[in-house]
Structure formats: C-alpha cells, structure tokens
Amino acid sequence: MAIQSLASYAMPSPDSVINKVDWNFAPERAALLIHDMQEYFIGFYGVESPLVNQLISNIRRLRAFFKAHGAPVIYTAQPIEQSDRDRGLLNDMWGPGLNAHPHLRKIIEALSPEADDIVLTKWRYSAFKRSTLAEMMKDMGRDQLAICGVYGHIGCLTTALDAFMHDIKPFMIADAIGDFSLEDHLMTLNYVAGRCGMAIGVEDVLAARSTHSASLTREDLKRQLLSALDVEESEFDADENLIDYGLDSVRVMMLVTEWRKLGIDLSFDELAREPTLNGWWNIIDRRLPAAVSA
C-alpha cells in the first residue's frame, strides 16, 4: 500500500521529447512550483541517490533564476494532520502517508523555503485542489507555471493537467522532476508534451530572457551568473573565480550568445583572462555605449 523503495535512474534528456505546441517561456509571466520536496517523499530514494542529488542541484538553479527575475517561487507540502475525510481515497491507495511519519514533514534542507516564498498546503495530487493557486496566479499576472519536484507521474502530472484546465501554460521541467522509474518519468514528459503543455529542460529555462529587458546591467549579469551556478547569493563573491564556482565553457558560450543579441560582442578569450563578476563587468561596461548607440 505504501510507497516502496525507489531506485535511482539516469535523468532523461528533454531533447528526447517532441512537444505538440511551441510556447515561448517568459520569466516575467511565469511562476516556479517546487512540488512536494519533503523529507518523507525524498526518503524513499535512500541515502546519496545520484538522481536526487541531480534533482536538488537542478531545482536550486531554477530557484535562483526565478528569484533573479523577480518571479514567484511556490512550494507545495502535505500536512501531517490529515483526517480520513481530508485524505479520502488516498488512504486506500497509499495508506496514512505523512500521518504516520510526522517527523519527515519538512521540505528538505537544501531547498528550504525562504521568507519571500509561498508554501501551499497540499491535499490531493493536484496543487490546485483545495488551494488558492489559480487565484494567486491570476492576481500576480502569471499565466505560465514551471513545475519541478516529485513525483512526476502523480502530483506533477496532475498539476500540469489542472493548470491547462485553468488556462495556465504548464512547463514540465524534464530534468528537474523525480519519479518512481525511468518509464514513469518518460510517460509524464510525453503526456504533458502531447496533451497539456511543454516538456523543457533546465537549460531552456536559464536561457530565457525577459522580453522587457533592453540592455544589460551589473545586476543582470549577477543574476545570470547565479542562475548558471549552484551557489546561493549570500555565498557569492564578485571577485571569486567563476570556474571555482562550477561555471563551465558551455554556459559561458550561452551567456556570450545572449549578450550578442543585445549588441555586446565579447570573446571567450577576453572573459577567460579575468573570470570574475567584477572582471567581466569591467569589460562589458566598456562595450555598452557602443551597444546602445547601435
């Protein structure tokens, strides 16, 4: 009746999924939903699961990106006191759940909600059921929902389908969800891609740029770097070598491509000479007048 131990598997690539629609992900229109990342649900994967480690790392990157763009971050968490009426048929399918394990109710420490985050009480598979999520999205002027967390083929999928029914475009982040198995994971991605939304990757989200941005500021640069790195803002040093933070050449070239769209032409060699936020900003700042006049 209860969830069995879950084995790790290789996180699938979003490139393996064919989307029926071609929606443009826009951070100024989106909210991030971090779904059910509680100790209870993550515990079924065991200790030091490679899948969970990658999942946490990717969600942290997504969270940093959304915060950098001033976009809301929303968590769901099931409560520990659920009456039989509250749980309904969940008791038949899964047993008492968190009722029997109240000490595992917390969202895992690596993804602990911050003061400005929203935490919704989760009663059923869908995050929209018995919650104000739909009204909240409307009030915030957000009509896109990026979904990550666990479990893909249960709550994440049902929430995506429910978002579609509310005319909210769901984006299932293919490499930022965990599931019972690779087969369940792929089923989730293919269903969303063909029936109710888009399956995209973490890198697709991080490459998105607000359509309201007209130029590049030092704060923009810092946000872009934090989005590309697995590091908290409080731990980030503007004079520290970005390579030591884990920035690789692929992400550098993605940033260079984005800057060129703004008319800021930089080479990889220039950036490699002083790979710090302040070093890069000194170079970019000298190029901005030319970009603006162009």
MARGUDREN-59493 format. One line per field, with one value per residue (C-alpha): chain; z, x, y. Coordinates in nm, 2 decimals. Example, Ala and Ser with C-alpha at 12.3 -4.5 7.8 and 13.67 -1.06 7.14 Angstrom:
# residues 2
c: [A|A];
zz: [0.78|0.71];
xx: [1.23|1.37];
yy: [-0.45|-0.11];
This chain:
# residues 294
c: [A|A|A|A|A|A|A|A|A|A|A|A|A|A|A|A|A|A|A|A|A|A|A|A|A|A|A|A|A|A|A|A|A|A|A|A|A|A|A|A|A|A|A|A|A|A|A|A|A|A|A|A|A|A|A|A|A|A|A|A|A|A|A|A|A|A|A|A|A|A|A|A|A|A|A|A|A|A|A|A|A|A|A|A|A|A|A|A|A|A|A|A|A|A|A|A|A|A|A|A|A|A|A|A|A|A|A|A|A|A|A|A|A|A|A|A|A|A|A|A|A|A|A|A|A|A|A|A|A|A|A|A|A|A|A|A|A|A|A|A|A|A|A|A|A|A|A|A|A|A|A|A|A|A|A|A|A|A|A|A|A|A|A|A|A|A|A|A|A|A|A|A|A|A|A|A|A|A|A|A|A|A|A|A|A|A|A|A|A|A|A|A|A|A|A|A|A|A|A|A|A|A|A|A|A|A|A|A|A|A|A|A|A|A|A|A|A|A|A|A|A|A|A|A|A|A|A|A|A|A|A|A|A|A|A|A|A|A|A|A|A|A|A|A|A|A|A|A|A|A|A|A|A|A|A|A|A|A|A|A|A|A|A|A|A|A|A|A|A|A|A|A|A|A|A|A|A|A|A|A|A|A|A|A|A|A|A|A|A|A|A|A|A|A];
zz: [0.00|0.09|-0.15|-0.19|-0.21|-0.53|-0.73|-0.89|-1.27|-1.53|-1.56|-1.92|-2.16|-2.26|-2.62|-2.64|-2.61|-2.90|-2.80|-2.97|-2.90|-2.93|-2.64|-2.56|-2.19|-2.05|-1.69|-1.64|-1.70|-1.50|-1.15|-1.03|-0.85|-0.63|-0.58|-0.26|-0.19|0.16|0.36|0.36|-0.02|-0.09|0.17|-0.05|-0.28|0.00|0.10|-0.16|-0.46|-0.77|-0.91|-0.60|-0.60|-0.96|-0.89|-0.60|-0.79|-1.09|-0.87|-0.69|-1.02|-1.13|-0.80|-0.83|-1.18|-1.08|-0.78|-1.00|-1.23|-0.95|-1.03|-0.76|-0.61|-0.48|-0.28|-0.20|0.12|0.26|0.62|0.90|1.04|0.78|0.88|0.69|0.53|0.43|0.28|0.12|-0.13|-0.07|0.23|0.01|-0.24|-0.02|0.34|0.61|0.44|0.65|0.93|1.03|0.98|1.12|1.18|0.80|0.71|0.64|0.29|0.26|0.40|0.06|-0.07|0.24|0.15|0.21|0.37|0.04|-0.09|-0.09|0.07|-0.02|0.18|-0.05|-0.01|-0.33|-0.63|-0.79|-0.63|-0.75|-0.54|-0.23|-0.27|-0.40|-0.66|-0.96|-0.80|-0.68|-1.03|-1.17|-0.91|-0.98|-1.35|-1.42|-1.68|-1.70|-1.44|-1.44|-1.25|-1.08|-0.79|-0.71|-0.82|-1.19|-1.29|-0.99|-0.85|-1.10|-1.40|-1.24|-1.15|-1.51|-1.64|-1.39|-1.49|-1.85|-1.75|-1.58|-1.90|-1.73|-1.96|-1.78|-1.85|-1.70|-1.64|-1.77|-1.58|-1.26|-1.16|-0.99|-1.04|-0.95|-1.25|-1.59|-1.76|-1.54|-1.59|-1.97|-1.96|-1.77|-2.02|-2.32|-2.18|-2.10|-2.43|-2.63|-2.42|-2.19|-2.20|-2.28|-2.15|-2.15|-1.98|-1.70|-1.96|-2.17|-1.87|-1.79|-2.15|-2.14|-2.12|-2.02|-2.32|-2.11|-2.09|-2.32|-2.21|-1.96|-1.61|-1.35|-1.15|-1.47|-1.50|-1.14|-1.18|-1.50|-1.32|-1.01|-1.24|-1.41|-1.08|-0.79|-0.53|-0.30|-0.34|0.02|-0.06|-0.39|-0.41|-0.70|-0.71|-0.68|-0.98|-1.15|-1.26|-0.89|-0.86|-1.13|-1.44|-1.75|-2.11|-2.24|-2.01|-2.08|-2.46|-2.39|-2.20|-2.48|-2.73|-2.52|-2.49|-2.86|-2.91|-2.72|-2.94|-2.68|-2.86|-2.64|-2.70|-2.48|-2.45|-2.31|-2.05|-1.96|-1.87|-1.56|-1.48|-1.20|-1.19|-1.14|-1.41|-1.66|-1.58|-1.64|-1.99|-2.06|-1.92|-2.18|-2.46|-2.35|-2.51|-2.85|-2.80|-2.70|-3.00|-3.23];
xx: [0.00|0.27|0.54|0.82|1.19|1.28|1.59|1.80|1.80|1.96|1.78|1.63|1.72|1.44|1.57|1.40|1.05|0.85|0.63|0.29|0.29|0.57|0.51|0.76|0.87|0.88|1.01|0.81|0.49|0.59|0.60|0.80|0.63|0.86|0.63|0.64|1.01|0.95|1.18|0.91|0.89|1.26|1.34|1.21|1.51|1.75|2.08|2.30|2.08|2.25|1.91|1.81|2.14|2.10|1.73|1.82|2.10|1.88|1.59|1.83|1.94|1.58|1.50|1.80|1.69|1.33|1.44|1.69|1.40|1.17|0.94|0.74|0.86|0.58|0.62|0.37|0.38|0.14|0.04|0.09|-0.26|-0.49|-0.83|-0.98|-1.21|-0.91|-0.73|-1.03|-0.93|-0.56|-0.58|-0.69|-0.41|-0.12|-0.21|-0.17|0.12|0.27|0.02|0.24|0.57|0.52|0.90|0.95|0.71|0.98|1.08|1.44|1.70|1.88|1.56|1.42|1.17|1.29|1.09|0.95|0.85|0.49|0.41|0.08|-0.08|-0.12|-0.43|-0.46|-0.25|-0.31|-0.16|-0.48|-0.71|-0.84|-0.59|-0.58|-0.31|-0.53|-0.65|-0.29|-0.15|-0.42|-0.36|0.02|-0.04|0.12|-0.01|0.28|0.38|0.72|0.68|0.96|0.99|0.83|0.66|0.64|0.36|0.14|0.13|0.34|0.15|-0.19|-0.09|0.02|-0.31|-0.51|-0.30|-0.40|-0.77|-0.72|-0.57|-0.23|0.05|0.24|0.61|0.73|1.10|1.21|1.54|1.41|1.15|1.19|0.97|0.92|1.11|1.25|0.94|0.71|0.93|0.92|0.55|0.50|0.70|0.54|0.19|0.25|0.42|0.13|-0.17|-0.15|0.18|0.55|0.84|1.16|1.50|1.66|1.90|1.60|1.47|1.80|1.85|1.52|1.54|1.27|1.12|1.12|1.50|1.65|2.01|2.24|2.32|2.57|2.27|2.15|2.50|2.50|2.15|2.26|2.57|2.37|2.12|2.40|2.58|2.48|2.55|2.34|2.37|2.49|2.78|2.87|3.19|3.21|3.59|3.60|3.70|3.38|3.54|3.58|3.20|3.15|3.10|3.19|3.26|2.92|2.74|2.99|2.92|2.55|2.59|2.81|2.53|2.27|2.49|2.55|2.17|2.20|2.48|2.75|3.02|3.27|3.51|3.57|3.94|3.85|3.64|3.89|4.15|3.96|3.68|3.51|3.18|3.37|3.62|3.35|3.15|3.46|3.48|3.10|3.06|3.32|3.11|2.77|2.79|2.86|2.57|2.33|2.42|2.40];
yy: [0.00|0.25|0.37|0.11|0.19|0.38|0.30|0.58|0.60|0.83|1.16|1.17|1.44|1.69|1.65|1.31|1.46|1.61|1.89|1.94|2.32|2.58|2.82|3.08|3.05|3.40|3.46|3.77|3.57|3.26|3.11|2.82|2.54|2.32|2.01|1.80|1.80|1.68|1.45|1.18|1.16|1.20|0.94|0.66|0.70|0.62|0.79|0.96|0.88|1.02|1.10|1.30|1.48|1.59|1.68|1.90|2.07|2.15|2.28|2.51|2.65|2.71|2.87|3.11|3.20|3.28|3.48|3.67|3.77|3.87|3.57|3.39|3.06|2.84|2.52|2.25|2.05|1.79|1.84|1.59|1.61|1.47|1.33|1.04|1.29|1.50|1.20|1.03|0.77|0.84|0.61|0.33|0.39|0.49|0.43|0.70|0.88|1.16|1.10|0.80|0.99|1.35|1.39|1.38|1.66|1.93|2.03|1.91|2.14|2.20|2.36|2.52|2.79|3.15|3.43|3.56|3.22|3.08|2.75|2.59|2.31|2.01|1.79|1.59|1.51|1.84|2.16|2.34|2.12|2.29|2.57|2.93|2.86|2.96|3.28|3.36|3.32|3.55|3.81|3.80|3.83|3.50|3.26|3.02|2.75|2.58|2.25|2.06|1.82|1.47|1.25|1.31|1.08|1.16|1.51|1.69|1.55|1.61|1.97|2.03|1.90|2.11|2.42|2.36|2.34|2.69|2.83|2.84|2.71|2.43|2.38|2.04|2.08|1.74|1.72|1.86|1.60|1.27|0.96|0.60|0.48|0.60|0.46|0.67|0.97|0.94|0.87|1.20|1.40|1.26|1.30|1.67|1.73|1.58|1.67|1.97|2.16|2.16|1.95|2.16|2.14|2.34|2.49|2.60|2.80|2.95|3.06|3.25|3.63|3.87|4.04|4.36|4.37|4.63|4.63|4.47|4.60|4.47|4.33|4.15|4.00|3.88|3.73|3.54|3.40|3.30|3.12|2.93|2.83|2.61|2.88|3.10|3.48|3.51|3.28|3.45|3.67|3.91|3.88|3.50|3.29|3.18|2.85|2.76|2.80|2.55|2.77|2.57|2.67|2.56|2.80|3.08|3.04|3.05|3.38|3.52|3.43|3.61|3.92|3.93|3.96|4.28|4.41|4.33|4.14|3.95|3.67|3.37|3.46|3.80|3.65|3.38|3.64|3.76|3.51|3.70|3.90|4.23|4.14|4.06|4.37|4.59|4.45|4.47|4.82|4.95|4.79|4.92|5.27|5.10|4.86|5.13|5.35|5.06];
